[in-house]
Amino acid sequence: MELKISSRSQDDAAVVTVGGEVDLYTAPQLRDELVGALEGGARRLVIDMSRVEFCDSTGISVLLSAMKRSRDKDGDLELVAPKPAVTKVLEVTGLDEVFTIHQDLGVFSASAGPGI
């Protein structure tokens, strides 16, 4: 399955919308997008996972790596609206306690100012 990624920036945040399957073959695309956002000035990465059908250990590794890079810049990585299959992987690995997870993007319009 093809991976679809789009992103938009607001101040020091990047909202990255991901759709499809994040696996061994597509994870490098996601990594490149997240690294590019951080190199472009973003400190905070907001990953909209609402269209991700599947995420394997390679995808999880990309997210963890991006979170570390973001935190190195005094930022963070937050996941939004992961589907049940992705949530289960996060729960089984204990990463639901590591990542900040939001149910929808609505929280950002109130907390992050206009545009997010």
N, C-alpha and C positions, 0 to 999 in steps of 0.2 A: 504494500500500500504506500502511496506517495505521502510524503510529509509536507504539510503546508505551514509556512511561518510568515507572520507579518509582525511588524513592530512600529511603535510610535514613541516619541520621547516627549517628556515634559520636565523642564528643569534638570534635576539630577536623577530622574527615574526613566526607565524604559519599560513599557508594557509590551510584552511579547506574547502574541496569540499563536498557539500551536494546535494543529489539527492532523489527525491520522495516527500512525503508529511510530513510536520512538523506540528503535531497536538498533542492533549492531550496524545495520546498513544506513539508517537515517540519523542516528545520533550525531555523527560529525557535522551535519547541517545545523542542528540545534546548537552544538558547541560553537561553531563559527559565528552564528547569530548572536549568542550571548557574549562571547568574547568581544565581538565587534561593538556591541552596545556599551560594554564596559570601557573599551578603548576609546569610544566616542564621547566619553564623559559621564555616562550613567554610573551611579553608585548603587542605586536601588533597582533591582530587577523584579518585575511583577510578571509572573508567568501564568497566562490564562490557559488552563489545561482542560477547559470545558469540552473541547473537541478531540481530545486525545483518547483513542479507543484502547490503546495498549502501550505500556512502557516497561521495557525489560531492564535488567541490571546495568546495561550499557547506558541507557537513558538516565537512570537514577545516578550513575556515576557522573554524567555530564552535569546534572543539576547540582550535585554536591560540590563538584569542582567550581562551578560558577558561583555557588554560595560562598565558598572560601574566598574566591577572588573579590567578590563584592564586599565581604566583611573586611578584607585587607584594605579596602578603600573607605572603611567606616560606613558601609552600606549594608544591605541585606538582600536576600532572595526570598520572595514570597510566592506561594502557589495559590491559584484561584480556581475553584470549582472543579477539582479532579473528579472524574467519573468513578463509579464504584470499583471497577477493575483496577484502576490506578491507586485508589484509596486503600484497597486491600494490600497491594504490594507495599505501600508506605507503612501500613499498620504491622504487617508481618515482619518487616525489617526494623521496626521501631523508629523509622524516620518521620512518622507523623508527629513525634515529639521533638524532632530536630528542625523541621521546616515550619514556618508560619503558614498556616493554611486558612484561606478565607472561602466562604461559600459562594460569593459573587463579587463582581467588580464594584458594586455599589458602595462598599466600604471606602473606596478610594476617593470618590467624589466628595465625601464629607471630610476625610482625614488628610488628603494630600493636596487639596486645593483644586482649582479649575483645571480641566484637561486630562485628568487621570480617571 
